[in-house]
Amino acid sequence: MVEQLVRHEASRGQQLRRANQRLENNTDELIPLRDWVRMMATTEHEVTRELFCKQFRNLYRKLGQILEKRGMELLEEQAAFDCRTQRVVGTVPAERPEQVDQVQDTVVPGYRLDGALVRPQHVVVFTKSEEPVARFT
């Protein structure tokens, strides 16, 4: 049993090292994004909240595309809770029975690379309305 755990952890470590190498070797798309962030931070023109939010949503989308191109699977499911890939960080009472154990919101997306979970998705889950409401951080 202990040997299996050691082999599993060694394999996971190798997968994460390969993932890091793949991400580090491809920075060509990150440079223009960094330039864009610098431009937005140093602009002397008035930027509306609407434009600012739109640009940040675009940045978030573009970073997700870059990660996906590198083989990273983004975990942002809004379906039934899955303890293998998600971590509950909060609960809210369900208004309808079919909502129980469903993901209400993603607080932090999760990531998987080459089948290995890099980070679980942090989610808020609907619970039965009589269950106590908890919020974890």
C-alpha positions in Angstrom: 0.0 0.0 0.0 2.8 2.4 0.9 4.7 1.5 -2.2 1.6 2.3 -4.3 1.2 5.7 -2.7 4.9 6.5 -3.3 4.6 5.4 -6.9 1.4 7.5 -7.4 3.0 10.6 -5.9 6.2 10.1 -8.0 4.0 9.8 -11.1 2.0 12.9 -10.2 5.3 14.8 -9.6 6.5 13.8 -13.1 3.2 14.9 -14.7 3.4 18.3 -13.0 7.0 18.8 -14.0 6.1 18.0 -17.6 3.2 20.4 -17.4 5.5 23.2 -16.0 8.0 22.6 -18.8 5.2 22.9 -21.4 3.9 26.1 -20.0 7.4 27.7 -19.5 8.5 26.8 -23.0 5.8 28.8 -24.7 5.7 32.5 -23.6 5.2 34.0 -27.0 1.5 34.6 -26.3 2.0 35.9 -22.8 4.2 38.9 -23.9 1.5 40.7 -25.8 -0.9 40.2 -22.9 1.5 41.6 -20.4 2.0 44.6 -22.7 -1.7 45.1 -22.9 -2.0 45.0 -19.0 0.8 47.6 -18.8 -0.9 49.8 -21.3 -4.3 49.6 -19.4 -2.5 50.4 -16.1 -0.6 53.4 -17.4 -3.2 55.0 -19.7 -3.9 58.7 -19.1 -7.3 58.5 -20.6 -10.5 58.0 -18.6 -11.5 54.3 -18.8 -15.1 53.5 -18.0 -16.0 50.7 -15.6 -17.8 49.0 -18.5 -14.8 49.1 -20.8 -12.4 48.0 -18.0 -14.6 45.0 -17.2 -15.0 44.1 -20.9 -11.2 44.2 -21.3 -10.6 42.1 -18.2 -13.1 39.5 -19.4 -11.2 39.4 -22.7 -7.9 38.9 -20.9 -9.4 36.1 -18.8 -10.7 34.4 -21.9 -7.4 34.8 -23.8 -5.4 33.3 -20.8 -7.8 30.4 -20.8 -7.2 29.8 -24.5 -3.5 29.9 -24.0 -3.7 27.3 -21.2 -6.0 25.1 -23.3 -3.5 25.3 -26.2 -0.9 24.0 -23.9 -3.0 21.0 -23.0 -4.6 22.4 -19.8 -8.2 21.4 -19.2 -10.2 24.1 -17.5 -12.6 22.9 -14.9 -15.5 25.3 -14.5 -18.5 22.9 -14.5 -21.9 24.2 -13.3 -23.5 20.7 -13.0 -23.7 18.0 -10.3 -20.9 18.3 -7.6 -18.0 15.9 -8.3 -15.7 15.2 -5.3 -13.0 14.0 -7.6 -12.4 17.4 -9.3 -14.2 19.9 -7.0 -13.8 21.3 -3.5 -16.8 22.8 -1.7 -15.9 26.2 -0.3 -19.5 27.3 0.4 -23.1 26.2 0.4 -26.4 27.9 -0.3 -29.9 26.5 0.4 -31.7 25.1 -2.6 -34.9 26.6 -3.7 -36.0 23.5 -5.5 -35.2 19.8 -4.8 -33.5 19.2 -8.1 -30.9 21.9 -7.2 -29.6 19.9 -4.2 -25.9 18.8 -4.7 -25.6 20.9 -7.9 -22.9 23.5 -8.3 -24.3 27.0 -7.8 -21.1 28.9 -8.6 -17.5 28.5 -9.3 -15.3 30.6 -7.0 -12.0 29.4 -8.4 -11.6 27.3 -11.6 -9.8 24.0 -11.5 -7.2 22.7 -13.9 -6.3 19.2 -15.2 -3.2 18.4 -17.4 -2.6 15.1 -19.0 -5.3 13.5 -16.8 -3.7 14.8 -13.6 -5.6 17.2 -11.4 -3.4 20.3 -11.0 -6.0 22.1 -8.8 -9.6 21.3 -7.9 -12.4 23.6 -8.9 -13.6 25.5 -5.8 -17.4 25.7 -5.8 -20.5 26.7 -3.9 -23.0 23.9 -3.8 -26.8 23.9 -3.3 -27.9 22.0 -0.1 -31.2 21.1 1.3 -32.8 24.2 2.7 -33.0 22.8 6.3 -29.2 22.2 6.3 -27.1 24.9 7.9 -25.5 27.3 5.5 -21.7 27.4 5.6 -19.2 29.6 3.8 -15.6 28.5 3.8 -12.6 30.5 2.6 
